[in-house]
Amino acid sequence: MKLKVFTADGSKSEEKDFPQFPEFEGEKGLAALRQVVLAQQANKRQGNASTKTRAEVSGTGKKLFRQKGMGTARQGERRVPHQRHGGVAHGPKPRDYSQKINRKMNKLAFQRALFERATEGGLSVIEALEVKEPKTKLFNKVLTSVLPKHGKVLIVDDAFENNAALAARNIEGVSLSEAGNLSVLDLVRFRQVLISSKGIETILARANGGES
């Protein structure tokens, strides 16, 4: 797989071959990718939504009015769901939404996500993510040189230099992630991913045998 590799200032680039980069034919890994994305989204859910049933709301249990002779539908009590301030029928209760993802499926999905992002042209490599001072203007200049119309972009490094991290954090649409923490969901959410040379080494090591 060939990727564009930019110099640290973003002024020049050349195509470089990454022989360890995962490659696929056909639809292999797409089902695993979909399942892992759904699982990771589900695992982010707190599951703490809760409503009160008719047994839990406060209110009298007294019959509202007599059964017959009123010319209206019979009613038993005020706590029923169709009454104002009554309980909720079939409402949410706290629950665990988490899904288990086995290691083999997670690895396959990670490889496919990398492949998809690279084939779509959304994966770029930069030699190093460094700026002389922690100034947003300096980092934005480099980013604009590499990705002139970047929109939302994920910046990935093995370990961020302090100046780079401080300079990048205020740029609109830019998110940071360390290579060891990069997830399948990150690769799917961001159309543009910029990775340092050290970061791509860590990511390829994960994709070809390490934890994903």
N, C-alpha and C positions, 0 to 999 in steps of 0.2 A: 504494500500500500504506500503510495506517494503522498506526502503532505507538504504544504508550504511551510518553510521555516524562515522566520524573520530575524533580523539582527535585533539587538537589545533596544536600539532607538527606533526600530520599526521602519527604517528608511530603505532597506534592501531585503530581498527575499530570494530563496531558491528552493526548488523541489528536492526533497530528500526521501529516499526509500526507507521504510521501516518494515523489515522482513518479518518481525515478530507480530505485526499488527494482525488481528483476527480478520479473516475473510470468509464470506458465505456465498452459497449459490442457492437460488430459489427462496423458499420461505422458511428454511430451517432457523429455528430460534425465535421466530416471531410470536408463536403461542406462549413460549416461556417469557418473552419480553412483556407481553400484555399481562400475563398473570402476576409477574413480579411488580409491575407498575401499580396494578390494582391493589396488591397486598401492601405495598409501601404506603400508598395513599390511605388504606384502611388502618394501618398501624399508626398513622398520625392522628386519628380521630380519638378524642378524649372519651367519648361514650358516656358523658355525664348528663345528657338531656333527660329531664324527668318531669312528668305531669302527675297530678293527683286524681285518683279514681273517686267514684262516688262514696266509697268507704272512708276516704282520707280527707275530703273537704269538710270545712266546718259549716254547720247549718242544722236547722231543726229537722227532726224526722217526723214531725207532726203532719198529718194529712192537710193539704192546703185548703180544701173545701169539701163539703159533703159529696158523696158519690153521685147522687141523683138530684134532679130538679134544678140544676144550674144552667142547663142549656149549652154546656161546653164539654170538652173531653175530660174524662176522669184523670185526676192527678194524685199520685201517692205522696211524694215528698219533694222538697226543694233541691235536694242534692243530686238529682238525676241529671244526666248529660244535657238534655234538651232545655233545662232551666238555666236562667242567668245565674252565674257564679256556681253552677253545678260542677260535678266531676267531669273528667275527660274519658271518653270511651276509646279503648285501644290506643292510647297515647304512648309516647316513648318512656322507657324506664332505663336507668343506668345499665349498661351492658359493655362487654368487651368485644371490640370489633377486630382485634388483632388476628392476623393470619400467619401461619408458619410457612417459611420459605426454605426449602432444603438447599444445601450448599451447591449442589450440581446445577440446579435450575437457576440459581442466582448468578452463577458464573457464566452460564450460557446466555442469560439475558444481558449481562454486563458486556459480554463480547459483541452481541448483536447490536446493542445500543451504540457502542463505539463505532461499529461498522456502518450503521445507518447514518450517524452524524457525520462521519468522514466522507461517505459516498455522496451525501447531499451538499458537500462543500462547506459545512459548518464547523469544521475542526481545523484550527490553525495552531502552529507551534512558534514560540518565541524563544530565543536563546536564553534570555534571563529577564525576570521582572524586577528591574532595578531603576530607581530614580535617585538623583543626588540629594534632593531635599524632600521632606514630606509635604509636597504641594500638589494639590489636585490638578493645577494647570499643567504641570510637567507630565503627570501620568496620562492625563487626557490627550496630550499631544501625541504620545506614543500609541495610545489606543486608537486614535483617529487615523494615524498613519497605517496601522495594521488593518483596521476595520473602519473604513470611512463612513459607512452607514450601518452601524452596529446594532442600534436598538437595545434590546435586552441581551446582555452577554455575561457569561460565566467565566471568571478568571480562576485558573487552577495552577497551583504551585506546590512543590514538595513541602516547603516550609516558607512562608512569606517573610520577606525582609521587612523590618519595621517601617521604613520610609514608604515602601510600596503599599503596604497595608493601610497606612494612614492616608496616603494620597488618593487611593482608589475608593475609599469607603463612602465618599460624598458624591460620587458621580452617579447621576440618575440612570437606572436600568442596569447597573453593574453589581454583580454578586461575587463573593469570594468563596473558594472552597479549597481545602488541602487535598492533595491527590489521594491520600490514604482514606479520606472520608467521602470521596466522590461516589455518588449512588447512581443507580439506573434511572431513578426519577429525575435527578439533576440533568442527565444527558438527554432525556426526553423533553423536559420543560424548556430548556434553553436551545434556541436555534443556532446560536453562535457560541462556541467554546474556544477560549484562548488558553493554551497550556504551555508552561515553561518546559525547557529541555529536560530538566531534572524531574519535573512532574510527569512527563510522558513516559519516562523510564519506569517510574513507580507504578503508573497505571498499566503499562504493558506487562510488568512483572505480576501484578494482581490478575490481569486477564488471562495470563498463561500458566497460572499455577497457584498464586497466592489467594488470600481471602478477598472476596468481592463484596 
